Amino acid sequence: MVTTAIAQPVFRTAGAEDVPALVALIESAYRGDSSRAGWTTEAHLLDGRRTDPEGVSAVIGAEHSRMLVAEADGEILGCCQLESRDGHAYFGMFAVRPTLQGGGLGRQVLAEAERLAREEWGADELHLTVITAREDLIAWYLRRGFARTGRRSAFPYGEERFGRPKRDDLEFELLVKELPQGASARTEDRASRADG
């Protein structure tokens, strides 16, 4: 895998004009042969698409929601969905260009998402769901301070907008990370940046 560190990406909120680039990025990170250049691929678990223009547009246009993008030289290299939900924030649609995975950009996107959730929405936790078969991805999140909850939910078999499963045992687990407020949060952010 080829990785290139992005020292200081520019973060901004996506707009409608970004939808095609975001769909392409998310698909490239999780589906098909292009995703195999990175380690976040789900191609061994699912065929079909990961998202579509309608899904990304819905995130961009929804109230209490934003699509955060990381870019360099005007090119979108990473993204995530953030949604404010009753005191916590939901984190999803997380993607980094496959050839940049492992270079620290994902950690930077996550740190910025945590900062926004904490400072702009006052969220005290960040929630996400991950396919339980993705032990490598779960381990990555655990190293970033998330905890497994054991709370599982069914994979939406039969709904092709989520992909076509290659296995019949897929399910999601909720992971949660506490978001400390104030000085302790700034200390955590500095530690995250130092970690790469």
C-alpha positions as CSV (number, residue, x, y, z in Angstrom):
1,M,0.0,0.0,0.0
2,V,1.3,3.5,-0.9
3,T,0.7,6.1,1.8
4,T,1.5,9.7,1.8
5,A,1.1,11.9,4.9
6,I,-0.9,15.1,4.6
7,A,0.6,17.5,7.1
8,Q,-2.1,20.1,7.3
9,P,-5.3,19.4,5.4
10,V,-7.9,22.1,5.1
11,F,-11.2,21.2,6.7
12,R,-14.6,22.6,5.6
13,T,-18.2,21.7,5.4
14,A,-19.3,20.1,2.1
15,G,-21.8,21.7,-0.2
16,A,-24.1,20.3,-2.9
17,E,-21.3,20.8,-5.5
18,D,-19.2,18.3,-3.7
19,V,-21.6,15.3,-4.0
20,P,-20.0,13.6,-7.0
21,A,-16.5,13.8,-5.6
22,L,-17.7,12.5,-2.2
23,V,-19.6,9.6,-3.6
24,A,-16.5,8.6,-5.7
25,L,-14.3,8.9,-2.6
26,I,-16.6,6.8,-0.3
27,E,-17.0,4.1,-3.0
28,S,-13.2,4.0,-3.7
29,A,-12.5,3.5,0.1
30,Y,-14.9,0.6,0.6
31,R,-16.0,-1.1,-2.6
32,G,-14.5,-2.7,-5.7
33,D,-10.9,-3.2,-6.8
34,S,-9.8,0.4,-6.0
35,S,-10.6,-0.1,-2.3
36,R,-8.1,-2.9,-2.1
37,A,-5.3,-0.3,-2.3
38,G,-6.2,0.7,1.3
39,W,-7.0,-1.3,4.4
40,T,-10.6,-0.1,5.0
41,T,-12.0,-2.1,2.1
42,E,-15.3,-4.1,2.6
43,A,-15.0,-5.7,-0.9
44,H,-14.5,-9.1,0.8
45,L,-17.8,-8.7,2.7
46,L,-20.1,-6.7,0.3
47,D,-20.6,-6.1,-3.4
48,G,-22.5,-3.2,-4.9
49,R,-22.4,0.4,-3.7
50,R,-21.7,1.9,-0.3
51,T,-23.6,5.1,-0.9
52,D,-25.2,7.2,-3.7
53,P,-25.7,10.8,-4.6
54,E,-29.1,10.9,-2.8
55,G,-27.6,9.6,0.4
56,V,-24.7,12.1,0.5
57,S,-27.1,14.9,-0.5
58,A,-29.4,14.0,2.4
59,V,-26.5,14.3,4.8
60,I,-25.4,17.6,3.4
61,G,-29.0,19.0,3.5
62,A,-30.2,17.7,6.8
63,E,-30.7,19.9,9.8
64,H,-28.2,19.2,12.7
65,S,-26.0,17.4,10.2
66,R,-22.9,18.2,8.2
67,M,-20.4,16.4,5.9
68,L,-16.9,17.4,6.9
69,V,-14.3,17.2,4.1
70,A,-10.5,17.3,4.3
71,E,-8.8,18.6,1.2
72,A,-5.4,19.6,-0.1
73,D,-4.9,21.7,-3.3
74,G,-8.6,21.8,-3.8
75,E,-8.9,18.0,-3.9
76,I,-11.1,16.1,-1.4
77,L,-9.0,13.4,0.3
78,G,-11.1,12.5,3.3
79,C,-14.6,13.0,4.7
80,C,-17.0,12.1,7.4
81,Q,-20.6,12.6,8.3
82,L,-21.5,14.3,11.7
83,E,-25.0,14.4,13.1
84,S,-26.1,16.0,16.4
85,R,-28.4,13.6,18.3
86,D,-29.7,14.4,21.8
87,G,-26.4,15.2,23.6
88,H,-24.2,13.0,21.5
89,A,-22.9,13.1,17.9
90,Y,-23.1,10.3,15.3
91,F,-20.0,9.7,13.1
92,G,-20.4,8.0,9.8
93,M,-19.5,7.9,6.1
94,F,-15.9,8.1,7.1
95,A,-13.5,7.7,4.1
96,V,-9.9,8.4,3.2
97,R,-8.5,8.0,-0.3
98,P,-7.1,4.4,-0.3
99,T,-3.6,5.4,-1.4
100,L,-3.4,7.8,1.6
101,Q,-4.6,5.4,4.3
102,G,-2.1,4.7,7.0
103,G,-0.5,8.2,6.7
104,G,-2.4,9.9,9.5
105,L,-5.1,11.7,7.6
106,G,-7.9,9.5,9.1
107,R,-6.7,10.4,12.6
108,Q,-6.8,14.1,11.6
109,V,-10.3,13.8,10.2
110,L,-11.5,12.0,13.4
111,A,-9.9,14.6,15.6
112,E,-11.5,17.5,13.7
113,A,-14.9,15.7,13.9
114,E,-14.5,15.3,17.7
115,R,-13.6,19.0,18.0
116,L,-16.6,20.1,16.1
117,A,-19.0,17.8,17.9
118,R,-17.7,19.0,21.3
119,E,-17.2,22.7,20.6
120,E,-20.1,23.5,18.3
121,W,-22.8,21.0,19.5
122,G,-21.6,20.5,23.1
123,A,-21.7,16.7,22.5
124,D,-20.3,14.6,25.3
125,E,-20.0,11.4,23.3
126,L,-19.3,10.3,19.7
127,H,-21.2,7.3,18.5
128,L,-20.6,5.1,15.4
129,T,-21.6,1.7,14.1
130,V,-19.2,-0.8,12.5
131,I,-19.7,-4.2,11.0
132,T,-18.5,-6.7,13.6
133,A,-16.6,-8.7,11.1
134,R,-14.3,-5.7,10.6
135,E,-12.0,-6.6,13.6
136,D,-9.1,-4.5,12.1
137,L,-11.3,-1.4,11.9
138,I,-12.7,-2.0,15.3
139,A,-9.2,-2.2,16.7
140,W,-8.3,1.1,15.0
141,Y,-11.2,2.8,16.7
142,L,-10.3,1.2,20.1
143,R,-6.9,2.7,19.8
144,R,-8.5,6.1,19.2
145,G,-10.4,5.9,22.5
146,F,-13.7,4.3,21.5
147,A,-15.2,1.5,23.6
148,R,-17.3,-1.5,22.5
149,T,-20.8,-1.4,23.9
150,G,-21.9,-4.9,22.9
151,R,-25.1,-3.3,21.5
152,R,-25.7,-4.9,18.1
153,S,-28.1,-4.3,15.3
154,A,-29.0,-6.3,12.2
155,F,-27.5,-5.6,8.8
156,P,-30.2,-4.5,6.4
157,Y,-30.3,-7.6,4.2
158,G,-32.4,-7.1,1.1
159,E,-31.8,-3.4,0.9
160,E,-29.3,-3.1,-2.0
161,R,-28.6,0.6,-1.3
162,F,-26.4,-0.7,1.5
163,G,-24.6,-3.2,-0.7
164,R,-25.0,-6.9,-1.6
165,P,-23.7,-9.1,1.3
166,K,-21.3,-12.0,0.6
167,R,-22.0,-13.5,4.0
168,D,-25.1,-14.2,6.0
169,D,-23.7,-13.3,9.4
170,L,-23.2,-9.5,9.1
171,E,-24.3,-7.2,11.9
172,F,-23.3,-3.8,13.4
173,E,-22.0,-2.9,16.8
174,L,-22.2,0.5,18.4
175,L,-18.9,2.0,19.5
176,V,-18.8,5.1,21.8
177,K,-16.1,7.6,22.7
178,E,-16.4,10.1,25.5
179,L,-15.6,13.7,24.5
180,P,-14.0,15.6,27.4
181,Q,-14.8,19.3,27.6
182,G,-12.3,22.2,28.2
183,A,-8.6,21.8,28.9
184,S,-8.7,18.0,29.0
185,A,-10.1,18.0,25.4
186,R,-7.3,20.3,24.2
187,T,-4.7,17.9,25.8
188,E,-6.3,15.0,24.0
189,D,-6.3,16.8,20.7
190,R,-2.6,17.6,21.1
191,A,-1.9,13.9,21.9
192,S,-3.9,12.8,18.9
193,R,-1.8,15.1,16.6
194,A,1.4,13.9,18.1
195,D,0.3,10.3,17.4
196,G,0.4,11.0,13.7
